[in-house]
Amino acid sequence: MPDVSQVHIDVALTNVSVAYRNTDYIADAVAPPIAVRKQSDKYFIYDPHREFLRATPDARAPGAEASEVDFQLSTDSYFCEDHALEAAIPDEERENADPPLQPDIDRAEMLADKIALNREIALETLLRTSGAISGVSLDPVDWWSVPTSDPLAQLREARQVVFSAAQRRPNVAILPYAVFDALRHHPQIVERIKYTTAGIIGEELLAQLLDLDRVLVPRAFKNVARRGQAPACVPVWGNTAWLLYVPPRPALKQVMAVGTFVWSGAMGAVDGWVVERWREPRRKADMIRVQRYYDHKLIAPTAIYRIQNVIESPQ
């Protein structure tokens, strides 16, 4: 390990890694980052028993005391785990690199993108496997790729479940690309728009049809082949659709289905990212490490609904 005094926190490369975003990733839109000053801590959950929504008699007779009411607080905790990767830039590569190549920037971008991909995979796994999230799994006859199925009825049911359980209208849908493509070509959707537009049904139009603020269509892939074998790339978000409530911005005393606690207080962090560079004389190479401290947290599981096996398994 390098001595602390030999490690340089590279602000320039950190800014590069922060700016580098694969547009197919949706983690920030689904689980908005919540900047925290400590790596681990607790947060309050206001009124878990919904006392704010309970009708309480408030009539008061002269001279009598008013009815006393109160609410409870509970807590949960987070821990921003360190997610880090590093790479070496040999002196030979740096000296022989042609002008279009930028070894430092190329490495920083690659490492940041790998961490972002891992975050995307972790979020999808959490939302797909959590037992705290309500949902259904469709039979083949109900697949959205089947013309006689009724996806609008299933989405209405999902919307009602979230609204009743979380008292928030779900405003975001996550539709992996194969699911989105099947839904926008479904006869129910085509019938609704055939007299209004001749264009392609995109995310914005579909959101309007489904009474949502936004439809997110993740298109990211992951290579599941073993190292050394031919690539085998599959969609990260698979064959599941979600409806959820995402607030305009993270804030106190509000409902949020899922969030990402990001340790912004880490030394040298820019937007939670840290890029370090140091010299390894024995290897005759410069080392670059990219890291981010974060924790995906299911905050209000009642504010999300999961529909699994929406179409036949995408390839």
PLY file of the C-alpha trace (Angstrom):
ply
format ascii 1.0
element vertex 315
property float x
property float y
property float z
element edge 314
property int vertex1
property int vertex2
end_header
0.00 0.00 0.00
1.26 3.50 -0.76
2.09 5.85 2.08
-0.65 8.41 2.74
1.75 11.24 1.92
2.35 9.74 -1.52
-1.32 9.65 -2.50
-2.68 12.61 -4.44
-6.43 13.21 -4.56
-6.89 14.27 -8.16
-9.57 16.94 -8.40
-9.33 17.15 -12.19
-9.87 13.42 -12.70
-12.60 13.41 -10.06
-14.49 15.99 -12.09
-14.06 13.79 -15.15
-15.51 10.77 -13.34
-18.42 12.80 -11.98
-19.27 14.10 -15.45
-19.02 10.65 -17.02
-22.51 9.16 -17.04
-23.86 6.30 -19.09
-27.27 7.62 -20.12
-28.69 4.11 -19.85
-28.28 4.12 -16.06
-31.33 5.17 -14.04
-30.16 4.68 -10.45
-30.00 8.42 -9.71
-33.55 8.91 -11.02
-34.99 5.96 -9.07
-33.00 6.27 -5.83
-32.04 9.95 -5.61
-28.69 10.60 -3.91
-28.94 11.86 -0.32
-25.70 13.57 0.70
-24.68 12.76 4.28
-21.76 14.06 6.33
-21.10 10.80 8.19
-20.39 7.37 6.75
-23.01 5.77 8.99
-25.85 7.21 11.03
-29.55 6.93 11.78
-32.53 8.72 10.26
-36.02 9.29 11.64
-39.24 7.82 10.32
-42.09 10.16 11.23
-45.49 8.79 12.21
-45.15 5.17 11.04
-48.68 4.42 12.32
-50.25 7.27 10.29
-51.61 9.19 13.29
-51.57 12.29 11.10
-54.29 10.66 8.99
-56.50 9.55 11.87
-59.70 11.55 12.36
-59.80 12.65 16.01
-62.76 14.34 17.73
-61.77 17.95 18.35
-64.95 19.44 19.85
-64.18 21.07 23.22
-66.75 22.00 25.89
-66.28 25.24 27.85
-63.74 24.75 30.62
-62.74 21.28 29.40
-59.33 20.28 28.20
-58.75 19.67 24.49
-58.26 16.11 23.30
-54.56 15.29 23.44
-52.96 13.69 20.40
-49.41 12.75 19.49
-47.41 10.73 16.99
-44.51 8.31 17.20
-41.02 8.30 15.77
-38.99 5.32 14.71
-35.50 5.13 13.29
-33.53 3.24 10.71
-29.86 3.38 9.84
-27.56 3.47 6.84
-23.92 2.62 6.21
-22.15 3.99 3.15
-19.93 1.13 2.09
-16.73 1.91 0.22
-16.93 0.89 -3.45
-13.52 1.20 -5.10
-11.58 -0.02 -8.13
-8.07 0.78 -9.31
-5.94 0.40 -12.42
-2.28 0.74 -13.37
-0.84 2.89 -16.16
2.59 1.45 -17.05
5.26 3.92 -18.12
5.57 2.10 -21.45
1.91 2.69 -22.23
2.09 6.37 -21.32
5.18 6.95 -23.47
3.79 5.06 -26.48
0.21 6.33 -26.36
-0.90 8.07 -29.55
-2.36 11.60 -29.18
-6.07 10.57 -29.16
-5.43 8.32 -26.15
-5.58 9.82 -22.65
-4.45 7.07 -20.26
-5.41 8.89 -17.04
-8.84 10.02 -18.21
-9.55 6.69 -19.93
-8.78 4.79 -16.72
-10.79 7.18 -14.51
-13.81 6.91 -16.81
-13.59 3.12 -17.03
-13.35 2.72 -13.24
-16.18 5.19 -12.58
-18.41 3.46 -15.12
-17.75 0.04 -13.58
-18.72 1.37 -10.15
-21.84 2.94 -11.66
-22.72 -0.36 -13.36
-22.32 -2.23 -10.07
-24.58 0.32 -8.40
-27.21 -0.17 -11.11
-27.06 -3.96 -10.70
-27.30 -3.66 -6.91
-30.35 -1.40 -7.11
-32.14 -3.69 -9.58
-31.41 -6.69 -7.36
-32.76 -4.89 -4.28
-36.00 -3.87 -6.00
-36.49 -7.28 -7.63
-35.84 -9.45 -4.58
-37.02 -7.44 -1.57
-39.83 -9.19 0.27
-41.04 -5.83 1.61
-42.29 -4.76 -1.84
-45.79 -5.79 -2.91
-46.40 -7.14 -6.38
-47.50 -9.90 -8.71
-45.94 -12.31 -11.17
-47.79 -12.65 -14.47
-48.81 -15.90 -16.13
-47.96 -16.30 -19.83
-51.53 -15.52 -20.85
-51.17 -12.10 -19.19
-47.79 -11.18 -20.69
-47.81 -7.68 -22.17
-46.42 -9.13 -25.39
-49.69 -11.08 -25.81
-52.23 -8.95 -27.76
-55.21 -10.17 -25.70
-53.65 -9.30 -22.33
-54.74 -6.30 -20.26
-51.65 -4.35 -19.10
-53.66 -1.18 -18.40
-55.78 -3.02 -15.83
-52.65 -4.39 -14.16
-51.09 -0.93 -14.04
-54.31 0.56 -12.62
-54.27 -2.06 -9.87
-50.61 -1.33 -9.13
-51.31 2.40 -8.97
-54.20 1.86 -6.55
-52.13 -0.39 -4.27
-49.39 2.27 -3.95
-51.88 5.10 -3.50
-53.75 3.24 -0.74
-50.64 2.02 1.08
-48.40 5.10 0.84
-50.98 7.87 0.26
-48.97 9.01 -2.74
-49.81 8.71 -6.42
-47.04 6.69 -8.08
-45.41 9.08 -10.51
-42.62 7.00 -12.07
-42.58 3.71 -13.96
-39.48 1.63 -14.59
-39.92 -0.26 -17.85
-36.85 -2.13 -19.13
-36.46 -1.61 -22.86
-37.98 -4.95 -23.95
-40.94 -4.37 -21.60
-41.34 -0.77 -22.80
-41.23 -1.89 -26.44
-43.90 -4.55 -25.87
-46.17 -2.12 -24.01
-45.98 0.71 -26.53
-46.94 -1.71 -29.34
-49.76 -3.33 -27.35
-53.19 -2.93 -29.03
-54.56 -1.12 -25.96
-51.92 1.60 -26.22
-52.05 1.84 -30.02
-55.82 2.22 -29.89
-55.57 5.10 -27.44
-53.23 7.23 -29.55
-54.10 6.31 -33.12
-56.29 9.39 -33.61
-54.00 11.83 -31.80
-50.53 11.26 -33.25
-48.83 9.42 -36.06
-45.45 9.44 -34.37
-43.61 6.78 -32.46
-44.78 6.25 -28.89
-41.90 7.38 -26.70
-41.36 7.68 -22.98
-43.07 11.08 -22.63
-46.23 10.10 -24.51
-46.49 6.80 -22.65
-46.12 8.65 -19.33
-49.07 10.89 -20.27
-51.19 7.87 -21.20
-50.39 6.16 -17.90
-50.92 9.29 -15.75
-47.26 9.39 -14.70
-44.68 12.13 -14.48
-41.97 10.00 -16.00
-41.33 6.65 -17.65
-37.76 5.44 -17.17
-36.45 3.01 -19.78
-33.14 1.48 -18.66
-31.06 0.10 -21.51
-27.90 -0.88 -19.65
-26.36 -4.30 -20.23
-24.04 -6.48 -18.16
-21.60 -9.07 -19.48
-22.26 -12.33 -17.60
-19.65 -14.43 -19.47
-16.62 -15.68 -17.62
-13.41 -13.80 -18.25
-11.77 -15.06 -21.43
-15.01 -16.29 -23.00
-17.05 -14.61 -25.71
-19.18 -11.75 -24.33
-22.69 -12.67 -23.18
-24.52 -9.39 -22.57
-27.96 -9.35 -20.94
-30.15 -6.43 -19.79
-29.48 -5.32 -16.23
-33.16 -4.66 -15.50
-34.49 -7.90 -16.97
-38.19 -8.67 -17.19
-39.87 -6.72 -14.38
-41.83 -3.46 -14.28
-42.18 -1.15 -11.28
-44.47 1.71 -10.33
-43.20 3.96 -7.54
-43.30 7.38 -6.00
-40.15 9.50 -6.38
-40.27 12.94 -4.71
-39.12 16.01 -6.65
-36.08 16.18 -4.37
-34.94 14.41 -1.19
-36.05 16.34 1.90
-37.20 15.88 5.46
-40.68 14.62 6.33
-41.63 13.20 2.97
-42.31 9.80 1.45
-39.54 8.29 -0.65
-39.65 4.73 -1.98
-35.90 4.24 -2.22
-32.87 6.48 -1.81
-29.10 6.34 -1.99
-27.17 7.67 0.99
-23.90 9.09 -0.36
-21.07 10.04 1.99
-20.17 13.49 0.76
-17.88 14.07 3.75
-15.27 11.57 2.59
-11.85 13.23 2.21
-11.50 14.75 -1.25
-15.02 13.74 -2.35
-16.73 15.56 -5.21
-20.39 14.57 -5.39
-19.40 11.51 -3.38
-16.68 10.47 -5.85
-12.99 10.27 -4.95
-10.18 9.78 -7.47
-6.66 9.13 -6.16
-3.39 8.85 -8.06
0.00 7.67 -6.83
3.29 6.30 -8.09
4.37 2.65 -7.80
8.13 2.76 -8.51
8.58 -1.02 -8.33
5.96 -1.48 -11.03
7.15 1.53 -13.06
3.52 2.59 -13.23
1.09 5.23 -12.06
-1.94 3.96 -10.14
-5.44 5.43 -10.30
-8.18 4.52 -7.84
-11.81 5.60 -8.10
-14.16 5.12 -5.17
-17.59 6.11 -3.95
-19.23 5.56 -0.59
-22.96 4.83 -0.81
-25.82 2.72 0.51
-29.01 1.87 -1.40
-31.84 1.98 1.10
-35.46 0.91 0.72
-37.02 3.74 2.72
-40.78 3.41 2.06
-41.47 0.00 0.49
-45.20 0.71 0.41
-44.49 3.41 -2.19
-43.42 0.90 -4.84
-45.16 -1.97 -6.64
-43.48 -4.75 -8.63
-44.86 -6.66 -11.65
-42.63 -9.62 -12.53
-42.51 -11.82 -15.64
-44.08 -9.05 -17.70
-43.07 -10.57 -21.04
-41.20 -13.65 -22.16
-37.61 -13.51 -20.93
-35.72 -10.92 -23.03
-32.60 -12.08 -24.82
0 1
1 2
2 3
3 4
4 5
5 6
6 7
7 8
8 9
9 10
10 11
11 12
12 13
13 14
14 15
15 16
16 17
17 18
18 19
19 20
20 21
21 22
22 23
23 24
24 25
25 26
26 27
27 28
28 29
29 30
30 31
31 32
32 33
33 34
34 35
35 36
36 37
37 38
38 39
39 40
40 41
41 42
42 43
43 44
44 45
45 46
46 47
47 48
48 49
49 50
50 51
51 52
52 53
53 54
54 55
55 56
56 57
57 58
58 59
59 60
60 61
61 62
62 63
63 64
64 65
65 66
66 67
67 68
68 69
69 70
70 71
71 72
72 73
73 74
74 75
75 76
76 77
77 78
78 79
79 80
80 81
81 82
82 83
83 84
84 85
85 86
86 87
87 88
88 89
89 90
90 91
91 92
92 93
93 94
94 95
95 96
96 97
97 98
98 99
99 100
100 101
101 102
102 103
103 104
104 105
105 106
106 107
107 108
108 109
109 110
110 111
111 112
112 113
113 114
114 115
115 116
116 117
117 118
118 119
119 120
120 121
121 122
122 123
123 124
124 125
125 126
126 127
127 128
128 129
129 130
130 131
131 132
132 133
133 134
134 135
135 136
136 137
137 138
138 139
139 140
140 141
141 142
142 143
143 144
144 145
145 146
146 147
147 148
148 149
149 150
150 151
151 152
152 153
153 154
154 155
155 156
156 157
157 158
158 159
159 160
160 161
161 162
162 163
163 164
164 165
165 166
166 167
167 168
168 169
169 170
170 171
171 172
172 173
173 174
174 175
175 176
176 177
177 178
178 179
179 180
180 181
181 182
182 183
183 184
184 185
185 186
186 187
187 188
188 189
189 190
190 191
191 192
192 193
193 194
194 195
195 196
196 197
197 198
198 199
199 200
200 201
201 202
202 203
203 204
204 205
205 206
206 207
207 208
208 209
209 210
210 211
211 212
212 213
213 214
214 215
215 216
216 217
217 218
218 219
219 220
220 221
221 222
222 223
223 224
224 225
225 226
226 227
227 228
228 229
229 230
230 231
231 232
232 233
233 234
234 235
235 236
236 237
237 238
238 239
239 240
240 241
241 242
242 243
243 244
244 245
245 246
246 247
247 248
248 249
249 250
250 251
251 252
252 253
253 254
254 255
255 256
256 257
257 258
258 259
259 260
260 261
261 262
262 263
263 264
264 265
265 266
266 267
267 268
268 269
269 270
270 271
271 272
272 273
273 274
274 275
275 276
276 277
277 278
278 279
279 280
280 281
281 282
282 283
283 284
284 285
285 286
286 287
287 288
288 289
289 290
290 291
291 292
292 293
293 294
294 295
295 296
296 297
297 298
298 299
299 300
300 301
301 302
302 303
303 304
304 305
305 306
306 307
307 308
308 309
309 310
310 311
311 312
312 313
313 314
